[in-house]
Amino acid sequence: MARFAWAEHRLQPPPRVRSSWPSLLFLTALAGTAGAVPRATVRGLFPGGRGTVHVGPSPRGLASTAARRCADCHADIAAEWRASMHASSWSDPVFRTAYAVEPMAFCRNCHAPTHTGAVPAGLAADDGVSCEVCHVRGGHVLAASASTRAPHAMQVVAGLRSSAYCAGCHQFDFPGDAGRAGVRFDTHEPMQDTFAEWRDSAAGRDGTSCQDCHMPWVDGPGGARHRSHRFPGGRDLALLRSAVSVEVSTRREPAGTRVTFTVTSRALGHSFPTGDLFRRAELTASWDGDAASTVRAGLARSFADVPTSVPGATLTFVRRQVGDTRLPAAGLGAPVTVSVLLPGPPRAAPIRWSFDHLLMPTPLAASQGVGEPRNRLVVLTGAVVPPSPEGASP
């Protein structure tokens, strides 16, 4: 039996899931019969921002595990990854702008997980969440299935197919680091809750994994199929449109025209939006696109600085989540109904509406120099004719 041990890292999900989520322990590789590809379990591969990822020495048969060398044999997969947000996790200008405001080690460790200095540089910065971050540990290339033709040492990690593998980076509580102006965060509250949202959803219950939506099967050269490494997510319009639907109705009221949106989960395996705490969905309505008449309603998590007594200390303020108006995953709640009022008398024009995905609230984006074209992605749009004078929707 061969053992490959990494420092133990424990992932602490929110209280509502902690009882059923196992602690992340050491990675143990079990070498089978002579000549067999050793097998391993997913334990402790990712420190969840509390440290960097140590991939270890290059596997036998490889001079380097840099992404550009992986492309020598896996050109199609490498090209998909290079176009993904994983590859640009450190270099993405929106992230870098936010990081400049709060340059916490926790953020560096997730967005440039192989960095070794105070400031990520070189391949750690250029490649972000690279091939080796997910697929190399202790002198082995980790894969979901064995290959007798691989020119390098391998380990089979069946857990690569599981949503639990994604939890190492997409489920974590607030760090102990102080934020801007010294604000403290509740470290028992999820900063990103995506895995827990999925696990409790209809997708989690029926066995639809993260990979099924975010790593769909695609045909490679010669017809060979593989899981896509493009990792479509919150900036992928086709994926977003497949996840939700919006119905719109209107009625006249004394003060104006009421526009009611009903947002329904379709193929949605987590809250919408999910991930970063600043993510936001927004519903807008206006008279024929007239910016001056536009009204908005947001679907987002909200936070506040809550006064908290600390034993042996004076009263302090801790930032905690105080609201969540997002669309829940399919199977976790009813459709979300939101209404807005277009004030004044009806106009002889259609009411135009949109359902948008935002990286952050518009005022925050503006304060960080992130323009609307980068911050806002229009997911769905439509128009309804004005309500009749009697107040009934057509």
C-alpha positions as CSV (number, residue, x, y, z in Angstrom):
1,M,0.0,0.0,0.0
2,A,1.4,3.4,-1.0
3,R,0.3,6.5,0.8
4,F,0.4,10.1,-0.5
5,A,-0.4,12.5,2.3
6,W,-1.1,16.2,2.1
7,A,-1.8,18.6,5.0
8,E,-5.2,18.1,6.3
9,H,-7.7,20.8,5.4
10,R,-11.3,20.9,6.7
11,L,-14.1,22.4,4.8
12,Q,-16.8,23.9,7.0
13,P,-20.1,24.2,5.3
14,P,-23.0,26.2,6.8
15,P,-24.7,24.7,9.9
16,R,-27.7,23.3,7.9
17,V,-25.5,20.9,6.0
18,R,-22.6,20.4,8.3
19,S,-24.1,17.3,9.9
20,S,-24.1,15.3,6.6
21,W,-20.9,16.7,5.0
22,P,-17.8,14.6,5.9
23,S,-14.6,16.2,7.1
24,L,-11.9,16.4,4.4
25,L,-9.2,14.0,5.4
26,F,-5.9,12.9,3.9
27,L,-5.7,11.7,0.3
28,T,-5.0,8.0,0.5
29,A,-3.9,6.1,-2.7
30,L,-4.4,2.4,-2.8
31,A,-2.1,0.6,-5.2
32,G,-3.8,-2.6,-6.4
33,T,-2.2,-5.5,-8.1
34,A,1.2,-5.1,-9.8
35,G,1.0,-2.8,-12.8
36,A,-2.4,-1.5,-12.0
37,V,-3.2,2.2,-12.0
38,P,-3.5,3.2,-8.3
39,R,-6.9,4.5,-7.1
40,A,-7.5,7.4,-4.7
41,T,-10.3,9.1,-3.0
42,V,-11.1,12.9,-3.0
43,R,-9.9,13.9,0.5
44,G,-8.2,17.2,1.3
45,L,-7.2,18.1,-2.3
46,F,-8.3,21.7,-1.9
47,P,-7.8,23.9,1.2
48,G,-10.7,26.2,0.4
49,G,-8.7,29.4,0.4
50,R,-7.0,28.7,3.7
51,G,-3.8,27.8,1.9
52,T,-2.4,27.3,-1.5
53,V,-2.6,24.1,-3.5
54,H,0.6,22.0,-3.5
55,V,0.6,19.8,-6.6
56,G,3.9,18.1,-5.8
57,P,6.6,16.8,-8.2
58,S,5.8,16.3,-11.9
59,P,4.5,12.8,-12.6
60,R,7.0,10.3,-14.1
61,G,7.1,10.8,-17.9
62,L,6.4,14.5,-17.7
63,A,9.0,17.3,-17.6
64,S,6.4,19.8,-16.5
65,T,2.7,20.1,-15.6
66,A,2.3,23.6,-17.0
67,A,-0.9,23.9,-19.0
68,R,1.1,24.6,-22.2
69,R,2.7,21.2,-21.9
70,C,-0.6,19.5,-21.2
71,A,-1.7,21.0,-24.5
72,D,0.9,18.9,-26.4
73,C,-1.3,15.8,-26.0
74,H,-4.7,17.4,-25.0
75,A,-4.9,20.3,-27.4
76,D,-8.7,20.4,-27.6
77,I,-9.2,20.2,-23.8
78,A,-6.5,22.8,-23.2
79,A,-8.1,25.2,-25.7
80,E,-11.5,24.8,-23.9
81,W,-9.8,25.5,-20.5
82,R,-7.9,28.5,-21.8
83,A,-11.2,30.1,-22.8
84,S,-12.7,29.5,-19.4
85,M,-13.0,31.6,-16.3
86,H,-10.8,29.0,-14.5
87,A,-7.9,30.1,-16.7
88,S,-8.5,33.8,-16.1
89,S,-9.4,33.4,-12.4
90,W,-6.4,35.7,-11.4
91,S,-6.1,37.8,-14.5
92,D,-9.8,38.7,-14.9
93,P,-10.0,42.5,-14.7
94,V,-13.2,42.5,-12.6
95,F,-11.6,40.3,-10.0
96,R,-8.4,42.3,-10.0
97,T,-10.3,45.5,-9.5
98,A,-12.1,44.0,-6.5
99,Y,-8.9,42.4,-5.2
100,A,-7.2,45.8,-5.2
101,V,-9.9,47.0,-2.8
102,E,-9.5,44.0,-0.4
103,P,-6.2,42.2,-1.1
104,M,-6.9,39.3,1.2
105,A,-4.7,36.1,1.2
106,F,-7.9,34.1,1.1
107,C,-8.7,35.5,-2.3
108,R,-5.1,34.9,-3.6
109,N,-5.2,31.3,-2.5
110,C,-8.4,30.6,-4.5
111,H,-7.7,32.7,-7.6
112,A,-4.0,31.8,-8.0
113,P,-3.9,28.5,-6.0
114,T,-0.4,27.5,-6.9
115,H,1.3,30.8,-6.1
116,T,4.2,30.8,-3.7
117,G,5.0,34.5,-3.2
118,A,3.3,37.5,-1.6
119,V,2.0,38.5,-5.1
120,P,1.1,35.8,-7.7
121,A,3.3,35.9,-10.7
122,G,4.4,33.7,-13.6
123,L,2.4,30.6,-14.4
124,A,0.4,30.9,-11.1
125,A,-1.0,34.2,-12.3
126,D,-1.2,33.4,-16.0
127,D,-2.9,30.1,-15.6
128,G,-5.1,30.6,-12.5
129,V,-7.0,27.4,-11.8
130,S,-4.9,25.4,-14.2
131,C,-4.7,21.8,-15.3
132,E,-2.4,20.8,-12.5
133,V,-4.6,22.4,-9.8
134,C,-7.3,19.8,-10.5
135,H,-5.3,16.9,-12.0
136,V,-1.8,16.6,-10.4
137,R,-0.9,15.5,-6.9
138,G,2.2,13.8,-5.5
139,G,3.8,12.6,-8.8
140,H,0.5,11.4,-10.4
141,V,-2.0,12.7,-12.9
142,L,-5.4,12.3,-11.4
143,A,-8.1,11.0,-13.8
144,A,-11.7,9.7,-13.5
145,S,-10.8,6.5,-15.3
146,A,-7.6,4.5,-16.0
147,S,-5.7,4.5,-19.3
148,T,-3.0,2.0,-20.1
149,R,-1.7,4.3,-22.9
150,A,-0.9,7.3,-20.8
151,P,2.8,8.3,-21.0
152,H,2.8,9.5,-17.4
153,A,2.0,8.1,-14.0
154,M,-1.7,8.2,-13.1
155,Q,-4.1,7.7,-10.3
156,V,-7.8,7.0,-10.7
157,V,-10.0,9.3,-8.7
158,A,-13.6,8.4,-9.3
159,G,-14.6,11.4,-7.3
160,L,-13.6,13.6,-10.2
161,R,-17.1,12.9,-11.5
162,S,-18.8,14.0,-8.4
163,S,-20.2,17.4,-7.3
164,A,-18.3,16.9,-4.0
165,Y,-15.1,17.5,-6.0
166,C,-16.3,21.0,-6.9
167,A,-17.2,21.8,-3.3
168,G,-13.5,22.2,-2.5
169,C,-13.6,25.6,-4.2
170,H,-17.3,26.5,-4.4
171,Q,-18.4,25.9,-0.8
172,F,-16.8,27.9,2.0
173,D,-17.5,30.2,4.9
174,F,-16.3,33.7,5.3
175,P,-12.6,33.9,6.2
176,G,-11.3,35.3,9.4
177,D,-9.6,38.1,7.5
178,A,-10.9,41.6,8.2
179,G,-12.5,43.3,5.3
180,R,-12.3,46.9,4.2
181,A,-12.4,49.4,7.2
182,G,-11.8,46.5,9.5
183,V,-15.2,45.0,9.2
184,R,-15.4,41.4,10.6
185,F,-17.3,38.6,9.0
186,D,-19.3,35.8,10.5
187,T,-17.0,32.9,9.9
188,H,-19.8,30.4,10.6
189,E,-21.8,31.7,7.6
190,P,-21.3,30.7,4.0
191,M,-19.5,33.1,1.7
192,Q,-20.3,30.8,-1.2
193,D,-23.0,28.2,-0.7
194,T,-23.2,26.7,-4.2
195,F,-22.6,23.0,-3.2
196,A,-25.1,23.1,-0.4
197,E,-27.7,24.7,-2.7
198,W,-27.1,21.9,-5.2
199,R,-27.1,19.1,-2.6
200,D,-30.5,20.1,-1.4
201,S,-32.0,20.7,-4.8
202,A,-33.9,18.4,-7.1
203,A,-30.7,18.0,-9.2
204,G,-28.8,16.8,-6.1
205,R,-31.5,14.4,-5.2
206,D,-31.8,12.8,-8.6
207,G,-28.1,12.6,-9.2
208,T,-27.6,15.4,-11.7
209,S,-24.0,16.5,-10.9
210,C,-22.3,19.9,-11.3
211,Q,-20.4,18.3,-14.2
212,D,-23.6,17.4,-16.1
213,C,-24.3,21.1,-16.6
214,H,-20.9,22.8,-16.3
215,M,-18.8,20.0,-18.0
216,P,-21.2,18.6,-20.7
217,W,-20.0,15.8,-23.0
218,V,-18.6,17.1,-26.3
219,D,-17.1,15.4,-29.3
220,G,-13.4,15.9,-29.8
221,P,-11.2,15.2,-32.8
222,G,-11.8,11.9,-34.4
223,G,-15.2,11.6,-32.6
224,A,-13.7,10.8,-29.2
225,R,-16.0,12.2,-26.4
226,H,-14.8,14.1,-23.4
227,R,-16.1,16.4,-20.7
228,S,-15.9,20.0,-21.8
229,H,-13.4,22.1,-19.9
230,R,-14.9,25.4,-20.9
231,F,-16.9,25.4,-17.6
232,P,-19.8,27.6,-18.7
233,G,-21.3,29.6,-15.9
234,G,-22.7,33.0,-15.0
235,R,-21.4,34.6,-18.2
236,D,-22.7,32.0,-20.5
237,L,-25.9,33.3,-22.1
238,A,-27.1,29.9,-23.4
239,L,-26.7,28.2,-20.0
240,L,-28.5,31.0,-18.2
241,R,-31.4,31.0,-20.6
242,S,-31.8,27.3,-20.2
243,A,-31.9,27.7,-16.4
244,V,-34.8,30.1,-15.9
245,S,-38.0,31.3,-17.4
246,V,-39.9,34.6,-16.9
247,E,-43.6,35.4,-17.3
248,V,-44.9,39.0,-17.2
249,S,-48.3,40.4,-16.5
250,T,-49.6,44.0,-16.1
251,R,-52.5,45.8,-14.6
252,R,-53.6,49.4,-14.1
253,E,-53.6,50.9,-10.6
254,P,-54.5,54.4,-9.4
255,A,-50.8,55.4,-9.1
256,G,-49.6,53.8,-12.3
257,T,-49.1,50.5,-14.1
258,R,-48.2,47.4,-12.1
259,V,-45.7,45.0,-13.8
260,T,-45.5,41.6,-12.2
261,F,-42.7,39.1,-13.0
262,T,-42.9,35.4,-12.2
263,V,-39.4,33.8,-12.4
264,T,-39.3,30.0,-12.5
265,S,-36.4,27.6,-12.2
266,R,-36.1,25.3,-15.2
267,A,-32.9,23.3,-15.2
268,L,-31.4,25.1,-12.2
269,G,-29.3,23.1,-9.7
270,H,-28.5,26.0,-7.3
271,S,-29.8,29.5,-6.5
272,F,-29.9,32.1,-9.2
273,P,-27.5,33.8,-9.1
274,T,-25.0,31.7,-7.1
275,G,-21.3,32.1,-6.2
276,D,-19.8,35.4,-5.2
277,L,-21.8,37.2,-2.6
278,F,-22.1,40.3,-4.9
279,R,-23.9,38.4,-7.7
280,R,-27.3,39.9,-8.5
281,A,-30.2,39.2,-10.9
282,E,-32.2,42.2,-11.9
283,L,-35.7,42.7,-13.4
284,T,-36.3,46.0,-15.3
285,A,-39.3,47.5,-16.9
286,S,-39.8,50.7,-18.9
287,W,-42.1,52.4,-21.3
288,D,-40.7,51.4,-24.7
289,G,-37.1,51.4,-23.5
290,D,-37.3,55.0,-22.1
291,A,-34.4,55.1,-19.6
292,A,-36.1,57.8,-17.6
293,S,-39.1,55.6,-16.9
294,T,-37.0,52.4,-16.0
295,V,-37.8,50.7,-12.7
296,R,-35.8,47.8,-11.3
297,A,-36.0,45.0,-8.7
298,G,-33.1,42.9,-7.6
299,L,-32.7,39.2,-6.6
300,A,-29.7,39.0,-4.3
301,R,-28.2,38.2,-0.9
302,S,-28.1,41.2,1.4
303,F,-25.7,41.8,4.3
304,A,-25.6,44.2,7.3
305,D,-23.2,45.0,10.1
306,V,-24.9,43.4,13.1
307,P,-23.9,44.5,16.7
308,T,-22.5,41.4,18.5
309,S,-21.4,40.9,22.0
310,V,-18.0,39.1,22.3
311,P,-17.0,37.6,25.7
312,G,-14.4,39.7,27.4
313,A,-14.7,42.4,24.8
314,T,-16.7,45.5,24.0
315,L,-19.6,45.4,21.6
316,T,-18.4,44.9,18.0
317,F,-20.1,44.7,14.6
318,V,-20.0,41.6,12.5
319,R,-21.2,41.4,8.9
320,R,-23.9,38.8,8.4
321,Q,-26.4,37.9,5.8
322,V,-29.8,39.4,6.6
323,G,-31.8,38.6,3.5
324,D,-31.9,36.4,0.4
325,T,-34.4,37.1,-2.4
326,R,-32.7,35.0,-5.1
327,L,-34.5,32.4,-7.1
328,P,-34.0,29.0,-5.4
329,A,-32.9,25.9,-7.2
330,A,-35.5,23.6,-8.7
331,G,-37.2,21.6,-5.9
332,L,-36.2,24.1,-3.2
333,G,-39.0,26.6,-3.4
334,A,-41.8,28.2,-5.4
335,P,-41.2,30.6,-8.3
336,V,-40.2,34.1,-7.3
337,T,-42.8,36.8,-7.9
338,V,-41.7,40.4,-8.1
339,S,-43.7,43.5,-9.0
340,V,-42.7,47.0,-9.8
341,L,-44.8,50.1,-10.5
342,L,-44.4,52.3,-13.6
343,P,-45.9,55.5,-12.2
344,G,-48.2,57.8,-14.0
345,P,-50.8,57.3,-16.8
346,P,-50.4,54.6,-19.4
347,R,-48.6,55.5,-22.6
348,A,-49.3,54.5,-26.1
349,A,-46.2,52.3,-26.1
350,P,-45.2,48.8,-25.1
351,I,-43.7,48.0,-21.8
352,R,-40.3,46.5,-22.4
353,W,-38.7,44.3,-19.8
354,S,-35.5,42.4,-19.2
355,F,-34.0,39.8,-16.8
356,D,-30.3,40.5,-16.3
357,H,-27.4,38.9,-14.5
358,L,-25.0,41.3,-12.8
359,L,-21.6,40.6,-11.3
360,M,-22.3,43.2,-8.6
361,P,-24.7,46.0,-7.9
362,T,-24.4,48.8,-10.4
363,P,-23.2,51.5,-7.8
364,L,-20.5,49.1,-6.6
365,A,-19.4,48.4,-10.1
366,A,-19.3,52.1,-10.9
367,S,-17.2,52.8,-7.8
368,Q,-14.7,50.1,-9.0
369,G,-14.6,51.3,-12.6
370,V,-16.5,48.3,-14.0
371,G,-18.7,49.5,-16.8
372,E,-22.2,48.2,-17.5
373,P,-21.3,46.2,-20.6
374,R,-18.9,44.1,-18.4
375,N,-21.1,44.0,-15.3
376,R,-24.5,43.4,-16.8
377,L,-25.5,40.5,-19.0
378,V,-29.1,40.7,-20.4
379,V,-30.4,37.1,-20.2
380,L,-34.1,37.5,-21.3
381,T,-36.1,40.3,-22.8
382,G,-39.6,40.9,-23.9
383,A,-42.4,43.4,-24.3
384,V,-46.1,43.6,-23.3
385,V,-48.7,46.0,-24.7
386,P,-50.1,48.6,-22.3
387,P,-53.0,47.5,-20.2
388,S,-56.5,48.5,-21.3
389,P,-58.1,51.5,-19.5
390,E,-60.3,49.0,-17.7
391,G,-57.2,47.7,-16.0
392,A,-57.2,44.2,-17.5
393,S,-54.0,42.9,-19.1
394,P,-54.5,42.0,-22.7
